[in-house]
Amino acid sequence: MNKDRLIRGGVFYTLAAIVFFSALEAAKFVFLLGSSKALYPISIFMFSLGYSTLLLFVSYSLGQKLLYEGSRSNKLFTIKRQSMMTLCMLSLFSGLSVINMIVLSEFASGSLISSTLTDLSTLSLQYGVTTFIGTLIVLFVVMWVNNIIVDKVKTA
């Protein structure tokens, strides 16, 4: 087996597993929220349903992309094709995962019933958007360095 393909598969299949696991957690949370006997405000329920649907969509698209990248036979980690879309999706995924953790912790502690949509959206925007921007910057730098290395390897 080719060492480069094994490394590529390990990296991308691990990322794909993380993405799909997070999507399952979001779907499980919506199921738990809907089947709970506690009465949640409709705004909290719609907020949770909205971000979970977005997380499921992003996870599906990102998982497809990662599985495709893992199965390619090229030796190099070339991520130039549709790279900004993938970086934005990965950053959005990390931001939504942080929002998922915030809402799940509120749900587990029982304070989701007494919290308002303003409190929840303030927490989500404060941490989720910061994570999105930070991840986008880090991934852009990693892609830029990777493309420089790939160009040097191709010309050498």
N, C-alpha and C positions, 0 to 999 in steps of 0.2 A: 504494500500500500504506500502511496506517495505521502511523504511527511508533511508537505505543504497543504495537501488536501485534508489530511487528518487534523491539522491545526485549524484550518479554516472551518471545517465541519464542527470541531469542538467549540469554537468561539460562537459561530452563528446558531448552532442548534441549542447551545446553552441559553443564549439571548432569546431565542424563540420560545423555549420552555418557560422562561421567566415571564415573557409577554402573555402567553396563554394561561399561565397560572394566575396572573393578575386579573385577566379577563374573567376567569372562573370565580375569583373572589368577589368581583364586582357584581356578577350575576347572582351569586349566592346571597350577597347583601340585599339586593332588591327583593329576592324571594323571601328572606327573613323579615324584611321590613313590611312586605305585603301580607305575610301570614301571621304577623305579630298581633296579639290581642290588644296591645296598647293603641290608643288613638293618637296618631301623629297629625300635626297640622298639614293641610294639603300642600302648602308651599314647601315644606321640608320634604314631603314625599315627591313632589314634582322636581325639586332640585336634585334629589338623590337619583331619581329615574333619569333625568337629563344627563348628569355627568356619567352615570353608569352606561347609558347608551352610547355616549361619545367615547368612553373608554373601551367599550366592546368593539366599536367600529375601528378605532385607531389600532387596537390590538389585532384585529383580523387583518387589516391592511399591512401592518408592520410584520406580523407573523408570516404572511405570505412572502413578503420581501426578504425576510431573514432566511426562510427555508429555501428560497431560490438562490440566495447568495451562498448558502452552505452547500448546495449541490453543484455549483459551478466547478469546472475543472481547471480554471486558470490558477496559476501559482500565486499571483500577486493579489494583495488586498486592494484592488482598484474599486474605489467607491465614487467615481466621478459621474456615472450615469444616474441621473435623477437624484443627485446627492443632496441637494438642499431640501427636497421633499422628504427624503429619509431622515435627515437631521432634524427637521421640524417635527416630524412624526415621533421620533425618539424623544425629543424634548417635551412635546405635548404629552407623550405617554408618561414621562417621569413626573411632570406637573400634575397630571390626573391621578397618578398613583399616590402622590402626597395628599391630594384632596381625599382620595379613597381612605387613606390611613386616618386622616382627621375625622371623617364622618364615621368610620368604623369604630374609632375610639370613643366618639360621642355616643354611638349606639350601644357599645359594650358597657359604658359607665352609666347608662340610663339617663344621661342629661340631654339626649336628643329630643325628648318629649318637651322639656321645659325651655329648650333653646329656641331662639327666633331665627328666621332666615337671614336677618342682618348679621347676627353673630356668626352664623355658619359661613356665610359668603365672605365676611371680613377675614375670618381665619383662613378660608380656602384661597382667597385672592392674595393674602399676605404671604402665605407659604408656597402655594401652588405656582403663582406667577413668578416668584423669585426663583423657584426650582427650575421652571421652564426657561427663564432667561439665562441662569447659570449653566444649565445643561447645554443649551444651544451654543453658548460661547465656548465651553470646553470641547464640545463635539466639533465645532467649526475649526478650532485650533488643531485638534487631533487629525481631522480630515486634511487640513492644509499641510501639516507635517508629513502625513502619510503620502500625500500626492507628491511632495518634494522627494521623498525617499523612493517612491515608485519611478518617478522620472529619472532619477540618478541611476537606478538599477537598469532601466531600459536603455539608457545611453551608454552604460559601461560595458 
